[in-house]
Amino acid sequence: MADFPTSFDKDDLIKCANGELFGPGNAQLPLPPMLMMDRITDVSGDAGAHGKGHIIAEFDIHPDLWFFPCHFPGNPVMPGCLGLDGLWQLTGFNLGWRGMQGQGFAIGVGEVKFSGMVTPETKMITYKIDFTRVIDRRLKLGVADGIILADGEEIYAVKDLKVGLAAAKD
């Protein structure tokens, strides 16, 4: 494991987005407004439900977030794909946190269930991801299951979320 802390604030996440946390050409988060979390509260390479690592993060929801006015006018909700993207972002972050080299990219997801929504009245969503498999050879790959909680209530569940790392293109 690399020698990184196990929690990160918004400034740390912005450093990651700018390529300053894991180094140039390695795992980066997107910059706001596509950054789908405000803080990472815990990350590991050997804890979680399967003992293969986990990551927990939070995103403060405000009624003035950019996606509410356009999705959908008169019935604002956070697009489900943005929650899914947050799960992919965090899965890739965990691989970079482990010290794996390369830029992250989403590969796929096996199963997605939506059982609730994020609305302007929601105060916070929490991401919880548990790794089921990590490959650290020529191929760098994380496979994980995850959930999203809205104010403590589970609203999304995913199985076999996949993120890989590839060498940066020059």
Secondary structure, 3 states (H helix, E strand, C coil): CCCCCCCECHHHHHHHHCCCCCCCCCCCCCCCCCCCCCEEEEEECCCCCCCCCEEEEEEECCCCCCCCCCCCCCCCCCCHHHHHHHHHHHHHHHHHHCCCCCEEEEEECCEEEECCCCCCCCCEEEEEEEEEEEEECCCEEEEEEEEEEECCEEEEEEEEEEEEEECCCC
